[in-house]
Amino acid sequence: MNANDSPSSSSRWPAAPNNSRQWRQDSGRVTISDLGEHVLAVEVAGFLSDEALDFCRMEVGAFMESSGAAHLFWDCSQLERFGSRIRDGMVGLLVSRRSEWQTAHVLVRSSLVSMTVSAVGLGLFGRLKSYREPKDFYRAVEQTLATG
């Protein structure tokens, strides 16, 4: 496990990241990039073990705290599997710090995961949105960046 300050070579974000941090393990990767003052992009791929949770909580939490009005975009389209604590830990972060973010968007492949994200989103008054189509997800990123 390690964290690096290098941008992802596979970045598909519509804006160049201001700052990127990366966590890697043999079969998984998390890249977190600041796309703007209030926009954070998180790209995950492969298998995320429970050890990735501390990195995600620290980086996402610090961004939410400094932004105060964050828009979070999670591209999980390349995620194959994740440890049991990952889902609960990230939902817990969003719930416990809900005053520090405005919207959270999640791109997923699985219908079941999409339904789970949508169900959690209901409890967060619609501020958490799930996408299955990359074009819709990246359109939301572009719209958020355009409106500041």
For each residue, the residues with C-beta under 8 A, 3 or more apart:
1: 23 24 25 51
2: 23 24
3: 21 22 23 55
4: 21 22 24
5: 19 20 21 22
6: 20 22
7: 11 17 20 31 33
8: 11 20 22 29 31 33 43
9:
10: 43 45
11: 7 8 17 20 31 33 43
12: 43 75 134 138
13: 16 17 33 35 41 43 138 141
14: 138 141 142 145
15: 35 36 39 141 145
16: 13
17: 7 11 13 20 33 34 35 41
18: 33 34 35 36
19: 5 33 34
20: 5 6 7 8 11 17 31 32 33 34
21: 3 4 5 31 32 33 59
22: 3 4 5 6 8 29 30 31 32
23: 1 2 3 29 30 52 55 56
24: 1 2 4 28 29 30
25: 1 28 29 47 49 51 52
26:
27: 46 47 80
28: 24 25 44 45 46 47 48 49 52
29: 8 22 23 24 25 43 44 45 46
30: 22 23 24 42 43 44 48 52 55 56
31: 7 8 11 20 21 22 42 43 44
32: 20 21 22 40 41 42 43 56 59 60 63
33: 7 8 11 13 17 18 19 20 21 40 41 42 43
34: 17 18 19 20 39 40 41 63
35: 13 15 17 18 39 40 41 73 141 145
36: 15 18 39 145 148
37: 67 148
38: 67 69 70 71 102 148
39: 15 34 35 36 70 71 73 141 144 145
40: 32 33 34 35 60 63 64 67 70 71 72 73
41: 13 17 32 33 34 35 73 75 141
42: 30 31 32 33 56 60 72 73 74 75
43: 8 10 11 12 13 29 30 31 32 33 75 78
44: 28 29 30 31 48 52 74 75 76 78 79 82
45: 10 28 29 78 79 80
46: 27 28 29 78 79 80
47: 25 27 28 80 81 82
48: 28 30 44 52 79 81 82 83 86
49: 25 28 52 83
50: 53 83 84 85 86
51: 1 25 54 55 83
52: 23 25 28 30 44 48 49 55 56 82 83 86
53: 50 56 57 83 85 86 89 90
54: 51 57 58
55: 3 23 30 51 52 58 59
56: 23 30 32 42 52 53 59 60 86 89 90 93
57: 53 54 60 61 89 90 93
58: 54 55 61 62
59: 21 32 55 56 62 63
60: 32 40 42 56 57 63 64 72 90 93
61: 57 58 64 65 93 97
62: 58 59 65 66
63: 32 34 40 59 60 66 67 70
64: 40 60 61 67 68 70 72 97 100 101
65: 61 62 68 97 100
66: 62 63
67: 37 38 40 63 64 70 100 101
68: 64 65 100
69: 38 100 101 102
70: 38 39 40 63 64 67 100 101 102
71: 38 39 40 101 102 103 104 105 144
72: 40 42 60 64 101 103 104 105
73: 35 39 40 41 42 104 105 107 137 140 141 144
74: 42 44 104 105 106 107
75: 12 41 42 43 44 78 107 137
76: 44 79 106 107 108 109 113
77: 107 108 109 134
78: 43 44 45 46 75
79: 44 45 46 48 76 82 108 109
80: 27 45 46 47
81: 47 48
82: 44 47 48 52 79 86 87
83: 48 49 50 51 52 53 86
84: 50 87 88
85: 50 53 88 89
86: 48 50 52 53 56 82 83 89 90
87: 82 84 90 91 116
88: 84 85 91 92
89: 53 56 57 85 86 92 93
90: 53 56 57 60 86 87 93 94
91: 87 88 94 95 120
92: 88 89 95 96
93: 56 57 60 61 89 90 96 97
94: 90 91 97 98 101 104 124 128
95: 91 92 98 123 124
96: 92 93
97: 61 64 65 93 94 100 101
98: 94 95 101 124 127
99:
100: 64 65 67 68 69 70 97
101: 64 67 69 70 71 72 94 97 98 104 127
102: 38 69 70 71 127
103: 71 72 127 128 129 144
104: 71 72 73 74 94 101 124 127 128 129
105: 71 72 73 74 128 129 131 137 140 141
106: 74 76 117 128 129 130 131
107: 73 74 75 76 77 131 132 134 137
108: 76 77 79 113 114 117 130 131 132
109: 76 77 79 113 132
110: 113 114
111: 114 115 132
112: 115 116
113: 76 108 109 110 116 117 130
114: 108 110 111 117 118 130 131 132
115: 111 112 118 119 130
116: 87 112 113 119 120
117: 106 108 113 114 120 121 128 129 130
118: 114 115 121 122 130
119: 115 116 122 123
120: 91 116 117 123 124 128
121: 117 118 124 126 127 128 129 130
122: 118 119 125 126
123: 95 119 120
124: 94 95 98 104 120 121 127 128
125: 122
126: 121 122 129
127: 98 101 102 103 104 121 124
128: 94 103 104 105 106 117 120 121 124
129: 103 104 105 106 117 121 126 140
130: 106 108 113 114 115 117 118 121
131: 105 106 107 108 114 134 136 137 140
132: 107 108 109 111 114 136
133: 136 137
134: 12 77 107 131 137 138
135: 138 139
136: 131 132 133 139 140
137: 73 75 105 107 131 133 134 140 141
138: 12 13 14 134 135 141 142
139: 135 136 142 143
140: 73 105 129 131 136 137 143 144
141: 13 14 15 35 39 41 73 105 137 138 144 145
142: 14 138 139 145 146
143: 139 140 146 147
144: 39 71 73 103 140 141 147
145: 14 15 35 36 39 141 142 148
146: 142 143
147: 143 144
148: 36 37 38 145
